Amino acid sequence: MPYRPDMDPEVRDWLLDTDPALRWQVERDLLDEPEPVWRATRELMATEGMAARLLRLQDPDGQWAGGAFFPTRRDPRALVTPGDEDQPLCQPWTATTWTLATLREWGLDAALLAGTAEKLTTVRWEYDDLPYWGGEVDACINAKTLATGAWLGADIEPIVTWFLEHQLPDGGWNCEWVEGSTRSSFHSTINSLAGILWWEQHTGRDDLRDARHRAEEYLLERRLMYRLSSGEPVGPWVRLLHYPFRAVYSSLRALDHLRRASATDGAPPDPRAAEAVEVLRSQRHEDGRWYQGYRLPGERWFEIDVPVGEPSPWLTLHALRVLRWWDAGQRS
């Protein structure tokens, strides 16, 4: 029997009173509902809630907002917060790559996007006019394209090779390699790991498994939060809770990746993640929930999660899922 810690009934009911994109994951990963139950909820995404809204926003040419990574037009249906443009990390999140990644991560059935992979063969990246499914020079972009291409059935073989050729000597990746950087980035590495693991799980291939393990070791050597050189925190963002994750690193996101990788590899939790787990546990509020700590600024189709300072169902799902995996590993 899987380890199933007691869940506060109020938290359980609160998590179940959410969008189908989140609710089916609660049913499967926290409540161990029978497969027909969570599959039925997941199927609702085609016609209800946030996933259905994103599907309706797709352009006839297969894109969203007319662009690969950046929109080519201001869509009046998108949400813009005044002052966002003056904030760090501000960028629009409405274009094709971000929207497809969101739908994929939520678990949407790829059949609902039939024909999209073929349509995107004519789309070009903003960088050097490169073909969409051939990838770009940015590790984070390539990771999302690798995973999404596998999901939609596109030919993304050049990107598989790209990751092998561009892994840095310390084990990770850095989107700034084109500017001469030879040291890995936490942000670039977690994005690369997420895409590679998704591709690996979806295709059953192991071409990138050794590269993935090296990159996981890069993070674990640093206990998911620290600089190897000085032992100092890598940045204030490392413990910051926020959803959607987009392309930003956090120790929660790293823990969630290790949870998924553990299931794929059949391996127990690595003890070097223990401190990050306890940080996550300490961030739980008295009401049993985790709260939104930051909102990435920029144009978006709509709000996916709650405002800063409010209890977040998405963060609570991710945190409880991580703690369940970790605590089960300590009991075995």
CORRAJO-V219816 format. One record per pair of residues at least 24 apart in sequence whose ideal C-beta (glycine too) atoms are under 6 Angstrom apart, sorted by the first residue. I is the first residue (numbers start at 1). J is the second residue. If there is no record, write none. Layout:
i = (I | I)
j = (J | J)
This chain:
i = (3 | 8 | 11 | 15 | 18 | 19 | 19 | 20 | 20 | 20 | 20 | 21 | 21 | 21 | 21 | 22 | 26 | 29 | 30 | 42 | 45 | 46 | 51 | 51 | 51 | 54 | 54 | 61 | 62 | 62 | 62 | 63 | 64 | 64 | 64 | 65 | 65 | 67 | 68 | 68 | 68 | 68 | 69 | 69 | 69 | 70 | 70 | 71 | 78 | 78 | 79 | 79 | 80 | 84 | 84 | 87 | 89 | 90 | 90 | 91 | 92 | 92 | 93 | 93 | 94 | 94 | 97 | 100 | 101 | 104 | 104 | 110 | 110 | 116 | 117 | 117 | 117 | 134 | 135 | 135 | 137 | 138 | 139 | 139 | 139 | 139 | 140 | 140 | 140 | 140 | 143 | 143 | 143 | 144 | 146 | 146 | 147 | 147 | 147 | 150 | 150 | 150 | 160 | 163 | 167 | 171 | 171 | 171 | 171 | 172 | 172 | 184 | 186 | 186 | 187 | 189 | 190 | 190 | 190 | 191 | 193 | 194 | 197 | 197 | 201 | 219 | 220 | 220 | 223 | 223 | 224 | 224 | 224 | 224 | 225 | 225 | 239 | 240 | 240 | 241 | 241 | 241 | 242 | 242 | 243 | 243 | 243 | 243 | 244 | 246 | 251 | 252 | 255 | 256 | 256 | 259 | 259 | 268 | 269 | 269 | 277 | 280 | 289 | 290 | 290 | 290)
j = (328 | 288 | 288 | 313 | 313 | 49 | 50 | 44 | 45 | 48 | 49 | 45 | 50 | 51 | 106 | 313 | 317 | 321 | 320 | 107 | 108 | 112 | 103 | 106 | 108 | 99 | 103 | 119 | 116 | 119 | 120 | 96 | 95 | 96 | 99 | 94 | 95 | 95 | 96 | 123 | 125 | 132 | 95 | 97 | 126 | 95 | 126 | 95 | 299 | 301 | 300 | 302 | 299 | 297 | 298 | 297 | 296 | 297 | 298 | 298 | 298 | 299 | 298 | 300 | 299 | 301 | 144 | 148 | 144 | 148 | 151 | 151 | 152 | 152 | 152 | 153 | 154 | 158 | 159 | 162 | 178 | 175 | 173 | 175 | 188 | 192 | 175 | 188 | 191 | 247 | 191 | 192 | 195 | 195 | 195 | 199 | 195 | 198 | 199 | 199 | 202 | 203 | 207 | 208 | 211 | 214 | 215 | 217 | 218 | 215 | 218 | 218 | 234 | 249 | 249 | 215 | 249 | 253 | 254 | 247 | 257 | 257 | 260 | 261 | 264 | 254 | 270 | 272 | 272 | 275 | 251 | 254 | 273 | 276 | 251 | 276 | 279 | 293 | 294 | 290 | 293 | 315 | 293 | 294 | 305 | 312 | 314 | 315 | 304 | 296 | 276 | 280 | 322 | 318 | 322 | 322 | 325 | 329 | 326 | 329 | 326 | 319 | 316 | 315 | 316 | 319)
